[in-house]
Amino acid sequence: MRSFKGRVVLLTAGVAVVAVLLTTWAIAAATQDAAIDRLNERDMIETEITEHLTVLALDINDWDNASEDVQALAESYSVRIVLTDIDGRLLVDSDPGPNLPPLVSVIDPFGPFAEFGNEFSDEELNFLAAECLGDLGVPFEIDEFGTLFADEEAFSVEIDQCYSQAFDAIGSIDATGVAEPAWLFIDVAVDPPIPWTQLILVATVVAALAAAAAAVTSGIVAGPISRLTAATRAIRSGDLAARVEEGSPEEIRELAQSFNEMAAALEGADSRRKQLTSDIAHELRSPVTNIIGHIDAVAEGVIEASPEHLAVVSSEAERLHRLIEDLGQLAQAEEGQDFLDRHELDVGALVRRVVDAHRPAAAERAISLACDCPQAMAPVDGPRIEQIVGNLLTNAFAAIGARGTVRLTVARDTTEVSVRVTDDGPGVPAELLPVIFDRFRRSDTARTPGSGGRGLGLAIARALARAHGGDLTAANPADGGAEFTLMLPR
């Protein structure tokens, strides 16, 4: 993707994705590890508390006497311990509250694994329990020391039942001073701590990535803008040949292209301005020199102020006046001033009128005029359209010289009316086609100093066409001659 916008979007999206992934990974890893540690710690705490309370139950005859011991045990593990009897009656609560903590186990001092001392024979007890387990189909083993081994997790109910029957059978258990069985509830917090270290590390990495992305992005923009600024300053100082490199991304390349086109236009305008100044000076020099020469000659007595000499002065002054009028009209049209007097007129009729006015001149040169000019309505300034078409006819006559054909064709469509003037002359020289409408531009065949042309006719004609919102173009058809096309919006 070469556009700057696309790169920024992708870069930002990439940083966001990396940030989310890193944050998720850090929190998940830290939370998982912390949760596992807390769960293991909870299991250890619950096991140790159960063992402590089981031993304690063997040393007391009532749980009411165990409040201080249970409170101390709860404080040492920073947990809440609750004991209830088998029926759910509260016995001890280290931190009284409305709800019971999770049930952990049962404290049963009469259970088969409680440490009762030596009031009875372990071997005899195990023997009786083994008989019961055999009757119930529970697998077990007894080693050489009389110790019984059975699967306590899978057959806990059967084991408890068999040992209870064994106790009853022996009848020698002294339960005096032993607390009653109780349910054990323990509240151990397992919420994992917030992994601030990991989060700070992730935030630092994300900040570094964002800074790197910003640096890359600013580098993409700053370099071309710096070059553009330097080129702008060069143009401001007068170096109109300054250009900038058209690199990437797409937006910067388009900006560079626009700048280069603007610079080229300014350079061309400056060149044309200098050429125009030179051309105007040249055009003015000839009539002014002639006028001054005749006046000086009369003043010095070299020639007499005869009507003939005054006619030459008057002719040169008229020539100078027409040149100034043409320049004023051209400036007015090119500056886009609203000087047109538009009406909905038949362009075909306007063209036919111009053709009729030029037929005598065409006849003198043996030039055939053909006009295919149907009705074509458009909002135009009639005299200005006649001026444009008249100029094109005059140029066509000058290009042909004698014995040729000039054809005018008027056409229309839904958007515009066109007037095409074609001749069978030599055509416009290829090197002049791009500049044929420039001021003071004369072709060798159509406009020469000796012909009296000032090189402003086509420039004025195109300016008037554009003032109408249309245009005037020139081309050399493949079958020869020249073709000028006036386009006017409907």
Secondary structure, DSSP 8 states (H G I E B T S, - for coil): ---HHHHHHHHHHHHHHHHHHHHHHHHHHHHHHHHHHHHHHHHHHHHHHHHHHHHHHHH-S-GGGGHHHHHHHHHHHT-EEEEE-TT--EEEESS--SS---EEEEE-TTSTTS---SSS-HHHHHHHHHHHHHHHT--EEE-TT--EEE-TTTTHHHHHHHHHHHHHHH-----TT----EEEEEE--------HHHHHHHHHHHHHHHHHHHHHHHHHHHHHHHHHHHHHHHHHTT-TT------SSHHHHHHHHHHHHHHHHHHHHHHHHHHHHHHHHHHHHHHHHHHHHHHHHHHTTSS---HHHHHHHHHHHHHHHHHHHHHHHHHHHHTT------EEEEHHHHHHHHHHHHHHHHHHTTEEEEEE----EEEE-HHHHHHHHHHHHHHHHHHH-SSEEEEEEEEE-SSEEEEEEEE-SS---TTTGGGTTSTT---TTT--GGGT--S-HHHHHHHHHHHTT-EEEEE--TTSSEEEEEEEE-
